[in-house]
Amino acid sequence: MEHSDKPISAWGYLGYDFLFAIPFVGVIIALILSIGAKNRNVKNFARSQFCFVLVIIIFYAAAAAIGISFAQ
């Protein structure tokens, strides 16, 4: 498998941002691209978006746990 280091244009980043912003589908696409993209820059950008989603999920889970503990 050959990897490409071709840079992503600003419009490309914007397009990927819109694609990853689609609820549920964007997470799946980010996961697929983070594993299988041939362009190293696309792969790294997809990994960063996927990690961002994981951080947000952990943050919301912690906030919910704190909120539930204070509600009792």
C-alpha positions as CSV (number, residue, x, y, z in Angstrom):
1,M,0.0,0.0,0.0
2,E,1.5,3.3,-1.1
3,H,1.0,6.4,1.0
4,S,0.7,9.9,-0.5
5,D,2.0,13.0,1.2
6,K,0.1,15.4,-1.0
7,P,-1.1,18.4,1.0
8,I,-4.8,18.9,1.6
9,S,-6.1,22.3,0.4
10,A,-8.0,24.7,2.6
11,W,-11.2,23.7,0.8
12,G,-10.4,20.1,1.3
13,Y,-10.1,20.6,5.1
14,L,-13.4,22.5,5.0
15,G,-15.1,19.7,3.1
16,Y,-13.8,17.1,5.5
17,D,-15.0,19.2,8.4
18,F,-18.5,19.3,6.9
19,L,-18.4,15.6,6.2
20,F,-17.3,14.7,9.8
21,A,-19.9,17.0,11.2
22,I,-22.8,14.8,10.0
23,P,-24.2,13.1,13.1
24,F,-23.2,9.4,13.5
25,V,-22.2,9.1,9.8
26,G,-19.4,11.5,10.3
27,V,-17.9,9.5,13.1
28,I,-18.1,6.3,11.0
29,I,-16.5,8.1,8.0
30,A,-13.7,9.5,10.3
31,L,-13.1,6.0,11.7
32,I,-12.9,4.5,8.2
33,L,-10.6,7.3,6.9
34,S,-8.4,7.1,10.0
35,I,-7.7,3.4,9.2
36,G,-7.8,3.2,5.4
37,A,-7.0,6.5,3.8
38,K,-4.1,6.4,1.3
39,N,-3.2,10.1,1.9
40,R,-1.3,10.4,5.2
41,N,-2.6,13.9,5.7
42,V,-6.2,12.8,5.3
43,K,-5.5,9.9,7.7
44,N,-4.0,12.1,10.3
45,F,-6.8,14.7,10.0
46,A,-9.5,11.9,10.3
47,R,-7.7,10.5,13.4
48,S,-7.6,14.0,15.0
49,Q,-11.4,14.4,14.4
50,F,-12.1,10.9,15.8
51,C,-10.0,11.6,18.9
52,F,-11.9,14.9,19.3
53,V,-15.2,13.1,19.3
54,L,-13.9,10.6,21.9
55,V,-12.7,13.5,24.1
56,I,-16.2,15.1,23.8
57,I,-17.9,11.9,24.7
58,I,-15.7,11.4,27.8
59,F,-16.4,15.0,28.8
60,Y,-20.2,14.6,28.5
61,A,-20.1,11.3,30.4
62,A,-18.1,12.9,33.2
63,A,-20.4,15.9,33.3
64,A,-23.5,13.6,33.4
65,A,-22.0,11.5,36.2
66,I,-21.2,14.6,38.2
67,G,-24.7,16.0,37.5
68,I,-26.3,12.7,38.6
69,S,-24.2,12.6,41.8
70,F,-25.3,16.1,42.7
71,A,-28.9,15.5,42.0
72,Q,-29.2,12.8,44.7
